[in-house]
Amino acid sequence: METDLTTIGAGLAIGLCALATGFAQAKIGSAAVAALVEKKELLGSMIILVAIPETMVILGFVIAYMMLS
């Protein structure tokens, strides 16, 4: 496959989504640890809140796949 603008765009789609997800999970994770120190019963909610930004990487992968198909 040739390296053209489509493949660069697909790489940017998944790369930038992964970068933004890492940044979001770092902020949410540190806030979750601080909240869990005070209230242990928030564990289930915090796990869900840390997992939600992962959907952005999945959507970036889907867009990259659609660009290359």
PyMOL Python script that loads the backbone (N, CA, C, O; Angstrom):
from pymol import cmd

cmd.read_pdbstr("""\
ATOM      1  N   MET A   1       0.848  -1.179   0.000  1.00  0.00           N
ATOM      2  CA  MET A   1       0.000   0.000   0.000  1.00  0.00           C
ATOM      3  C   MET A   1       0.893   1.241   0.000  1.00  0.00           C
ATOM      4  O   MET A   1       1.883   1.306   0.729  1.00  0.00           O
ATOM      5  N   GLU A   2       0.542   2.191  -0.799  1.00  0.00           N
ATOM      6  CA  GLU A   2       1.317   3.411  -0.901  1.00  0.00           C
ATOM      7  C   GLU A   2       1.057   4.327   0.294  1.00  0.00           C
ATOM      8  O   GLU A   2      -0.027   4.324   0.877  1.00  0.00           O
ATOM      9  N   THR A   3       2.060   5.094   0.637  1.00  0.00           N
ATOM     10  CA  THR A   3       1.891   6.085   1.689  1.00  0.00           C
ATOM     11  C   THR A   3       1.347   7.353   1.043  1.00  0.00           C
ATOM     12  O   THR A   3       2.070   8.066   0.347  1.00  0.00           O
ATOM     13  N   ASP A   4       0.100   7.620   1.275  1.00  0.00           N
ATOM     14  CA  ASP A   4      -0.503   8.829   0.752  1.00  0.00           C
ATOM     15  C   ASP A   4      -1.225   9.542   1.891  1.00  0.00           C
ATOM     16  O   ASP A   4      -1.072   9.179   3.058  1.00  0.00           O
ATOM     17  N   LEU A   5      -1.988  10.528   1.555  1.00  0.00           N
ATOM     18  CA  LEU A   5      -2.651  11.325   2.592  1.00  0.00           C
ATOM     19  C   LEU A   5      -3.708  10.540   3.353  1.00  0.00           C
ATOM     20  O   LEU A   5      -4.008  10.866   4.501  1.00  0.00           O
ATOM     21  N   THR A   6      -4.274   9.514   2.735  1.00  0.00           N
ATOM     22  CA  THR A   6      -5.276   8.715   3.429  1.00  0.00           C
ATOM     23  C   THR A   6      -4.661   7.928   4.579  1.00  0.00           C
ATOM     24  O   THR A   6      -5.230   7.865   5.669  1.00  0.00           O
ATOM     25  N   THR A   7      -3.506   7.331   4.338  1.00  0.00           N
ATOM     26  CA  THR A   7      -2.867   6.565   5.408  1.00  0.00           C
ATOM     27  C   THR A   7      -2.332   7.476   6.505  1.00  0.00           C
ATOM     28  O   THR A   7      -2.348   7.108   7.680  1.00  0.00           O
ATOM     29  N   ILE A   8      -1.860   8.651   6.134  1.00  0.00           N
ATOM     30  CA  ILE A   8      -1.423   9.618   7.148  1.00  0.00           C
ATOM     31  C   ILE A   8      -2.614  10.073   7.973  1.00  0.00           C
ATOM     32  O   ILE A   8      -2.511  10.210   9.192  1.00  0.00           O
ATOM     33  N   GLY A   9      -3.740  10.308   7.321  1.00  0.00           N
ATOM     34  CA  GLY A   9      -4.958  10.705   8.041  1.00  0.00           C
ATOM     35  C   GLY A   9      -5.454   9.618   8.970  1.00  0.00           C
ATOM     36  O   GLY A   9      -5.916   9.908  10.074  1.00  0.00           O
ATOM     37  N   ALA A  10      -5.364   8.371   8.540  1.00  0.00           N
ATOM     38  CA  ALA A  10      -5.784   7.258   9.397  1.00  0.00           C
ATOM     39  C   ALA A  10      -4.867   7.136  10.602  1.00  0.00           C
ATOM     40  O   ALA A  10      -5.332   6.872  11.710  1.00  0.00           O
ATOM     41  N   GLY A  11      -3.584   7.325  10.399  1.00  0.00           N
ATOM     42  CA  GLY A  11      -2.647   7.286  11.520  1.00  0.00           C
ATOM     43  C   GLY A  11      -2.889   8.415  12.494  1.00  0.00           C
ATOM     44  O   GLY A  11      -2.808   8.224  13.707  1.00  0.00           O
ATOM     45  N   LEU A  12      -3.185   9.587  11.973  1.00  0.00           N
ATOM     46  CA  LEU A  12      -3.503  10.717  12.848  1.00  0.00           C
ATOM     47  C   LEU A  12      -4.801  10.495  13.602  1.00  0.00           C
ATOM     48  O   LEU A  12      -4.923  10.887  14.763  1.00  0.00           O
ATOM     49  N   ALA A  13      -5.771   9.870  12.950  1.00  0.00           N
ATOM     50  CA  ALA A  13      -7.059   9.631  13.604  1.00  0.00           C
ATOM     51  C   ALA A  13      -6.897   8.756  14.834  1.00  0.00           C
ATOM     52  O   ALA A  13      -7.461   9.058  15.886  1.00  0.00           O
ATOM     53  N   ILE A  14      -6.147   7.694  14.721  1.00  0.00           N
ATOM     54  CA  ILE A  14      -5.994   6.798  15.868  1.00  0.00           C
ATOM     55  C   ILE A  14      -4.955   7.333  16.852  1.00  0.00           C
ATOM     56  O   ILE A  14      -5.093   7.147  18.061  1.00  0.00           O
ATOM     57  N   GLY A  15      -3.921   7.993  16.345  1.00  0.00           N
ATOM     58  CA  GLY A  15      -2.876   8.508  17.224  1.00  0.00           C
ATOM     59  C   GLY A  15      -3.349   9.650  18.105  1.00  0.00           C
ATOM     60  O   GLY A  15      -3.071   9.667  19.304  1.00  0.00           O
ATOM     61  N   LEU A  16      -4.054  10.593  17.527  1.00  0.00           N
ATOM     62  CA  LEU A  16      -4.542  11.721  18.316  1.00  0.00           C
ATOM     63  C   LEU A  16      -5.625  11.298  19.301  1.00  0.00           C
ATOM     64  O   LEU A  16      -5.713  11.837  20.405  1.00  0.00           O
ATOM     65  N   CYS A  17      -6.446  10.335  18.901  1.00  0.00           N
ATOM     66  CA  CYS A  17      -7.451   9.812  19.831  1.00  0.00           C
ATOM     67  C   CYS A  17      -6.790   9.111  21.005  1.00  0.00           C
ATOM     68  O   CYS A  17      -7.240   9.258  22.142  1.00  0.00           O
ATOM     69  N   ALA A  18      -5.742   8.359  20.755  1.00  0.00           N
ATOM     70  CA  ALA A  18      -5.040   7.671  21.832  1.00  0.00           C
ATOM     71  C   ALA A  18      -4.358   8.673  22.763  1.00  0.00           C
ATOM     72  O   ALA A  18      -4.349   8.485  23.980  1.00  0.00           O
ATOM     73  N   LEU A  19      -3.795   9.721  22.202  1.00  0.00           N
ATOM     74  CA  LEU A  19      -3.143  10.750  23.010  1.00  0.00           C
ATOM     75  C   LEU A  19      -4.151  11.473  23.902  1.00  0.00           C
ATOM     76  O   LEU A  19      -3.892  11.697  25.084  1.00  0.00           O
ATOM     77  N   ALA A  20      -5.289  11.834  23.336  1.00  0.00           N
ATOM     78  CA  ALA A  20      -6.321  12.518  24.118  1.00  0.00           C
ATOM     79  C   ALA A  20      -6.906  11.609  25.189  1.00  0.00           C
ATOM     80  O   ALA A  20      -7.224  12.070  26.285  1.00  0.00           O
ATOM     81  N   THR A  21      -7.052  10.326  24.886  1.00  0.00           N
ATOM     82  CA  THR A  21      -7.561   9.379  25.876  1.00  0.00           C
ATOM     83  C   THR A  21      -6.599   9.224  27.034  1.00  0.00           C
ATOM     84  O   THR A  21      -7.023   9.171  28.189  1.00  0.00           O
ATOM     85  N   GLY A  22      -5.324   9.153  26.745  1.00  0.00           N
ATOM     86  CA  GLY A  22      -4.326   9.052  27.810  1.00  0.00           C
ATOM     87  C   GLY A  22      -4.351  10.271  28.720  1.00  0.00           C
ATOM     88  O   GLY A  22      -4.256  10.148  29.941  1.00  0.00           O
ATOM     89  N   PHE A  23      -4.477  11.442  28.122  1.00  0.00           N
ATOM     90  CA  PHE A  23      -4.554  12.670  28.916  1.00  0.00           C
ATOM     91  C   PHE A  23      -5.800  12.679  29.803  1.00  0.00           C
ATOM     92  O   PHE A  23      -5.730  13.027  30.981  1.00  0.00           O
ATOM     93  N   ALA A  24      -6.943  12.293  29.224  1.00  0.00           N
ATOM     94  CA  ALA A  24      -8.199  12.279  29.986  1.00  0.00           C
ATOM     95  C   ALA A  24      -8.159  11.248  31.107  1.00  0.00           C
ATOM     96  O   ALA A  24      -8.610  11.520  32.220  1.00  0.00           O
ATOM     97  N   GLN A  25      -7.619  10.061  30.817  1.00  0.00           N
ATOM     98  CA  GLN A  25      -7.572   9.031  31.849  1.00  0.00           C
ATOM     99  C   GLN A  25      -6.608   9.399  32.968  1.00  0.00           C
ATOM    100  O   GLN A  25      -6.817   8.999  34.113  1.00  0.00           O
ATOM    101  N   ALA A  26      -5.567  10.145  32.665  1.00  0.00           N
ATOM    102  CA  ALA A  26      -4.648  10.586  33.713  1.00  0.00           C
ATOM    103  C   ALA A  26      -5.361  11.538  34.676  1.00  0.00           C
ATOM    104  O   ALA A  26      -5.220  11.417  35.893  1.00  0.00           O
ATOM    105  N   LYS A  27      -6.116  12.471  34.133  1.00  0.00           N
ATOM    106  CA  LYS A  27      -6.848  13.420  34.979  1.00  0.00           C
ATOM    107  C   LYS A  27      -7.947  12.726  35.780  1.00  0.00           C
ATOM    108  O   LYS A  27      -8.111  12.986  36.972  1.00  0.00           O
ATOM    109  N   ILE A  28      -8.696  11.846  35.123  1.00  0.00           N
ATOM    110  CA  ILE A  28      -9.784  11.139  35.805  1.00  0.00           C
ATOM    111  C   ILE A  28      -9.225  10.181  36.845  1.00  0.00           C
ATOM    112  O   ILE A  28      -9.781  10.048  37.935  1.00  0.00           O
ATOM    113  N   GLY A  29      -8.131   9.515  36.511  1.00  0.00           N
ATOM    114  CA  GLY A  29      -7.535   8.556  37.439  1.00  0.00           C
ATOM    115  C   GLY A  29      -7.035   9.204  38.717  1.00  0.00           C
ATOM    116  O   GLY A  29      -7.233   8.669  39.808  1.00  0.00           O
ATOM    117  N   SER A  30      -6.390  10.353  38.589  1.00  0.00           N
ATOM    118  CA  SER A  30      -5.900  11.021  39.794  1.00  0.00           C
ATOM    119  C   SER A  30      -7.054  11.532  40.651  1.00  0.00           C
ATOM    120  O   SER A  30      -6.982  11.486  41.879  1.00  0.00           O
ATOM    121  N   ALA A  31      -8.110  12.017  40.016  1.00  0.00           N
ATOM    122  CA  ALA A  31      -9.278  12.455  40.783  1.00  0.00           C
ATOM    123  C   ALA A  31      -9.987  11.262  41.418  1.00  0.00           C
ATOM    124  O   ALA A  31     -10.521  11.376  42.521  1.00  0.00           O
ATOM    125  N   ALA A  32      -9.997  10.125  40.737  1.00  0.00           N
ATOM    126  CA  ALA A  32     -10.640   8.928  41.278  1.00  0.00           C
ATOM    127  C   ALA A  32      -9.912   8.423  42.511  1.00  0.00           C
ATOM    128  O   ALA A  32     -10.546   8.023  43.487  1.00  0.00           O
ATOM    129  N   VAL A  33      -8.588   8.439  42.474  1.00  0.00           N
ATOM    130  CA  VAL A  33      -7.824   7.995  43.640  1.00  0.00           C
ATOM    131  C   VAL A  33      -8.071   8.924  44.824  1.00  0.00           C
ATOM    132  O   VAL A  33      -8.210   8.467  45.958  1.00  0.00           O
ATOM    133  N   ALA A  34      -8.125  10.213  44.560  1.00  0.00           N
ATOM    134  CA  ALA A  34      -8.395  11.168  45.640  1.00  0.00           C
ATOM    135  C   ALA A  34      -9.790  10.970  46.226  1.00  0.00           C
ATOM    136  O   ALA A  34      -9.980  11.092  47.436  1.00  0.00           O
ATOM    137  N   ALA A  35     -10.758  10.667  45.374  1.00  0.00           N
ATOM    138  CA  ALA A  35     -12.121  10.451  45.866  1.00  0.00           C
ATOM    139  C   ALA A  35     -12.236   9.124  46.616  1.00  0.00           C
ATOM    140  O   ALA A  35     -12.980   9.028  47.592  1.00  0.00           O
ATOM    141  N   LEU A  36     -11.507   8.108  46.170  1.00  0.00           N
ATOM    142  CA  LEU A  36     -11.568   6.805  46.827  1.00  0.00           C
ATOM    143  C   LEU A  36     -10.926   6.819  48.212  1.00  0.00           C
ATOM    144  O   LEU A  36     -11.276   6.007  49.068  1.00  0.00           O
ATOM    145  N   VAL A  37      -9.997   7.732  48.430  1.00  0.00           N
ATOM    146  CA  VAL A  37      -9.394   7.845  49.763  1.00  0.00           C
ATOM    147  C   VAL A  37     -10.443   8.271  50.771  1.00  0.00           C
ATOM    148  O   VAL A  37     -10.423   7.836  51.923  1.00  0.00           O
ATOM    149  N   GLU A  38     -11.357   9.122  50.335  1.00  0.00           N
ATOM    150  CA  GLU A  38     -12.383   9.626  51.246  1.00  0.00           C
ATOM    151  C   GLU A  38     -13.608   8.716  51.319  1.00  0.00           C
ATOM    152  O   GLU A  38     -14.165   8.519  52.399  1.00  0.00           O
ATOM    153  N   LYS A  39     -14.033   8.158  50.181  1.00  0.00           N
ATOM    154  CA  LYS A  39     -15.249   7.325  50.141  1.00  0.00           C
ATOM    155  C   LYS A  39     -14.957   6.053  49.367  1.00  0.00           C
ATOM    156  O   LYS A  39     -14.795   6.088  48.148  1.00  0.00           O
ATOM    157  N   LYS A  40     -14.888   4.930  50.069  1.00  0.00           N
ATOM    158  CA  LYS A  40     -14.570   3.650  49.420  1.00  0.00           C
ATOM    159  C   LYS A  40     -15.718   3.129  48.544  1.00  0.00           C
ATOM    160  O   LYS A  40     -15.481   2.342  47.628  1.00  0.00           O
ATOM    161  N   GLU A  41     -16.928   3.548  48.810  1.00  0.00           N
ATOM    162  CA  GLU A  41     -18.082   3.028  48.059  1.00  0.00           C
ATOM    163  C   GLU A  41     -18.181   3.600  46.642  1.00  0.00           C
ATOM    164  O   GLU A  41     -19.071   3.198  45.893  1.00  0.00           O
ATOM    165  N   LEU A  42     -17.311   4.509  46.257  1.00  0.00           N
ATOM    166  CA  LEU A  42     -17.327   5.078  44.910  1.00  0.00           C
ATOM    167  C   LEU A  42     -16.522   4.261  43.903  1.00  0.00           C
ATOM    168  O   LEU A  42     -16.354   4.691  42.763  1.00  0.00           O
ATOM    169  N   LEU A  43     -16.026   3.100  44.298  1.00  0.00           N
ATOM    170  CA  LEU A  43     -15.142   2.317  43.433  1.00  0.00           C
ATOM    171  C   LEU A  43     -15.797   1.958  42.101  1.00  0.00           C
ATOM    172  O   LEU A  43     -15.174   2.114  41.051  1.00  0.00           O
ATOM    173  N   GLY A  44     -17.032   1.484  42.124  1.00  0.00           N
ATOM    174  CA  GLY A  44     -17.709   1.095  40.889  1.00  0.00           C
ATOM    175  C   GLY A  44     -17.897   2.267  39.938  1.00  0.00           C
ATOM    176  O   GLY A  44     -17.695   2.133  38.731  1.00  0.00           O
ATOM    177  N   SER A  45     -18.281   3.404  40.477  1.00  0.00           N
ATOM    178  CA  SER A  45     -18.459   4.596  39.642  1.00  0.00           C
ATOM    179  C   SER A  45     -17.142   5.059  39.044  1.00  0.00           C
ATOM    180  O   SER A  45     -17.092   5.485  37.890  1.00  0.00           O
ATOM    181  N   MET A  46     -16.092   4.976  39.820  1.00  0.00           N
ATOM    182  CA  MET A  46     -14.797   5.442  39.332  1.00  0.00           C
ATOM    183  C   MET A  46     -14.247   4.524  38.237  1.00  0.00           C
ATOM    184  O   MET A  46     -13.610   4.998  37.296  1.00  0.00           O
ATOM    185  N   ILE A  47     -14.486   3.230  38.354  1.00  0.00           N
ATOM    186  CA  ILE A  47     -14.034   2.310  37.300  1.00  0.00           C
ATOM    187  C   ILE A  47     -14.748   2.630  35.991  1.00  0.00           C
ATOM    188  O   ILE A  47     -14.132   2.611  34.926  1.00  0.00           O
ATOM    189  N   ILE A  48     -16.032   2.919  36.066  1.00  0.00           N
ATOM    190  CA  ILE A  48     -16.793   3.277  34.865  1.00  0.00           C
ATOM    191  C   ILE A  48     -16.291   4.590  34.278  1.00  0.00           C
ATOM    192  O   ILE A  48     -16.163   4.714  33.060  1.00  0.00           O
ATOM    193  N   LEU A  49     -16.007   5.570  35.132  1.00  0.00           N
ATOM    194  CA  LEU A  49     -15.545   6.861  34.635  1.00  0.00           C
ATOM    195  C   LEU A  49     -14.152   6.782  34.006  1.00  0.00           C
ATOM    196  O   LEU A  49     -13.847   7.541  33.087  1.00  0.00           O
ATOM    197  N   VAL A  50     -13.321   5.886  34.485  1.00  0.00           N
ATOM    198  CA  VAL A  50     -12.001   5.714  33.870  1.00  0.00           C
ATOM    199  C   VAL A  50     -12.131   4.972  32.537  1.00  0.00           C
ATOM    200  O   VAL A  50     -11.328   5.198  31.632  1.00  0.00           O
ATOM    201  N   ALA A  51     -13.121   4.098  32.402  1.00  0.00           N
ATOM    202  CA  ALA A  51     -13.274   3.308  31.181  1.00  0.00           C
ATOM    203  C   ALA A  51     -13.974   4.076  30.051  1.00  0.00           C
ATOM    204  O   ALA A  51     -13.823   3.712  28.885  1.00  0.00           O
ATOM    205  N   ILE A  52     -14.717   5.105  30.365  1.00  0.00           N
ATOM    206  CA  ILE A  52     -15.472   5.830  29.333  1.00  0.00           C
ATOM    207  C   ILE A  52     -14.576   6.455  28.259  1.00  0.00           C
ATOM    208  O   ILE A  52     -14.926   6.362  27.083  1.00  0.00           O
ATOM    209  N   PRO A  53     -13.444   7.085  28.588  1.00  0.00           N
ATOM    210  CA  PRO A  53     -12.623   7.664  27.512  1.00  0.00           C
ATOM    211  C   PRO A  53     -12.040   6.640  26.548  1.00  0.00           C
ATOM    212  O   PRO A  53     -11.621   7.010  25.451  1.00  0.00           O
ATOM    213  N   GLU A  54     -12.000   5.362  26.923  1.00  0.00           N
ATOM    214  CA  GLU A  54     -11.496   4.331  26.011  1.00  0.00           C
ATOM    215  C   GLU A  54     -12.333   4.239  24.746  1.00  0.00           C
ATOM    216  O   GLU A  54     -11.831   3.811  23.707  1.00  0.00           O
ATOM    217  N   THR A  55     -13.599   4.634  24.814  1.00  0.00           N
ATOM    218  CA  THR A  55     -14.438   4.573  23.625  1.00  0.00           C
ATOM    219  C   THR A  55     -13.933   5.512  22.539  1.00  0.00           C
ATOM    220  O   THR A  55     -14.190   5.286  21.357  1.00  0.00           O
ATOM    221  N   MET A  56     -13.215   6.565  22.930  1.00  0.00           N
ATOM    222  CA  MET A  56     -12.682   7.485  21.937  1.00  0.00           C
ATOM    223  C   MET A  56     -11.622   6.797  21.072  1.00  0.00           C
ATOM    224  O   MET A  56     -11.545   7.053  19.870  1.00  0.00           O
ATOM    225  N   VAL A  57     -10.809   5.930  21.669  1.00  0.00           N
ATOM    226  CA  VAL A  57      -9.812   5.194  20.888  1.00  0.00           C
ATOM    227  C   VAL A  57     -10.494   4.210  19.953  1.00  0.00           C
ATOM    228  O   VAL A  57     -10.067   4.030  18.813  1.00  0.00           O
ATOM    229  N   ILE A  58     -11.545   3.577  20.431  1.00  0.00           N
ATOM    230  CA  ILE A  58     -12.283   2.641  19.577  1.00  0.00           C
ATOM    231  C   ILE A  58     -12.894   3.379  18.390  1.00  0.00           C
ATOM    232  O   ILE A  58     -12.851   2.879  17.266  1.00  0.00           O
ATOM    233  N   LEU A  59     -13.458   4.557  18.624  1.00  0.00           N
ATOM    234  CA  LEU A  59     -14.022   5.338  17.518  1.00  0.00           C
ATOM    235  C   LEU A  59     -12.932   5.805  16.556  1.00  0.00           C
ATOM    236  O   LEU A  59     -13.148   5.837  15.344  1.00  0.00           O
ATOM    237  N   GLY A  60     -11.768   6.166  17.084  1.00  0.00           N
ATOM    238  CA  GLY A  60     -10.648   6.530  16.214  1.00  0.00           C
ATOM    239  C   GLY A  60     -10.202   5.367  15.352  1.00  0.00           C
ATOM    240  O   GLY A  60      -9.870   5.547  14.180  1.00  0.00           O
ATOM    241  N   PHE A  61     -10.195   4.160  15.936  1.00  0.00           N
ATOM    242  CA  PHE A  61      -9.848   2.968  15.173  1.00  0.00           C
ATOM    243  C   PHE A  61     -10.878   2.708  14.070  1.00  0.00           C
ATOM    244  O   PHE A  61     -10.509   2.353  12.951  1.00  0.00           O
ATOM    245  N   VAL A  62     -12.143   2.880  14.376  1.00  0.00           N
ATOM    246  CA  VAL A  62     -13.200   2.654  13.384  1.00  0.00           C
ATOM    247  C   VAL A  62     -13.062   3.654  12.243  1.00  0.00           C
ATOM    248  O   VAL A  62     -13.208   3.292  11.075  1.00  0.00           O
ATOM    249  N   ILE A  63     -12.783   4.905  12.577  1.00  0.00           N
ATOM    250  CA  ILE A  63     -12.625   5.930  11.523  1.00  0.00           C
ATOM    251  C   ILE A  63     -11.393   5.614  10.671  1.00  0.00           C
ATOM    252  O   ILE A  63     -11.440   5.741   9.447  1.00  0.00           O
ATOM    253  N   ALA A  64     -10.300   5.206  11.301  1.00  0.00           N
ATOM    254  CA  ALA A  64      -9.103   4.847  10.550  1.00  0.00           C
ATOM    255  C   ALA A  64      -9.366   3.660   9.638  1.00  0.00           C
ATOM    256  O   ALA A  64      -8.903   3.634   8.498  1.00  0.00           O
ATOM    257  N   TYR A  65     -10.109   2.677  10.136  1.00  0.00           N
ATOM    258  CA  TYR A  65     -10.448   1.508   9.313  1.00  0.00           C
ATOM    259  C   TYR A  65     -11.315   1.915   8.122  1.00  0.00           C
ATOM    260  O   TYR A  65     -11.117   1.432   7.008  1.00  0.00           O
ATOM    261  N   MET A  66     -12.282   2.812   8.367  1.00  0.00           N
ATOM    262  CA  MET A  66     -13.150   3.252   7.281  1.00  0.00           C
ATOM    263  C   MET A  66     -12.376   4.068   6.239  1.00  0.00           C
ATOM    264  O   MET A  66     -12.682   4.016   5.048  1.00  0.00           O
ATOM    265  N   MET A  67     -11.376   4.819   6.697  1.00  0.00           N
ATOM    266  CA  MET A  67     -10.581   5.587   5.748  1.00  0.00           C
ATOM    267  C   MET A  67      -9.740   4.686   4.852  1.00  0.00           C
ATOM    268  O   MET A  67      -9.530   4.987   3.677  1.00  0.00           O
ATOM    269  N   LEU A  68      -9.262   3.577   5.416  1.00  0.00           N
ATOM    270  CA  LEU A  68      -8.396   2.692   4.642  1.00  0.00           C
ATOM    271  C   LEU A  68      -9.164   1.674   3.806  1.00  0.00           C
ATOM    272  O   LEU A  68      -8.588   1.032   2.927  1.00  0.00           O
ATOM    273  N   SER A  69     -10.455   1.523   4.073  1.00  0.00           N
ATOM    274  CA  SER A  69     -11.258   0.555   3.301  1.00  0.00           C
ATOM    275  C   SER A  69     -11.774   1.149   2.017  1.00  0.00           C
ATOM    276  O   SER A  69     -12.464   0.470   1.256  1.00  0.00           O
TER     277      SER A  69
END
""", "prot")
cmd.dss("prot")
cmd.show_as("cartoon", "prot")
cmd.util.cbc("prot")
cmd.orient("prot")
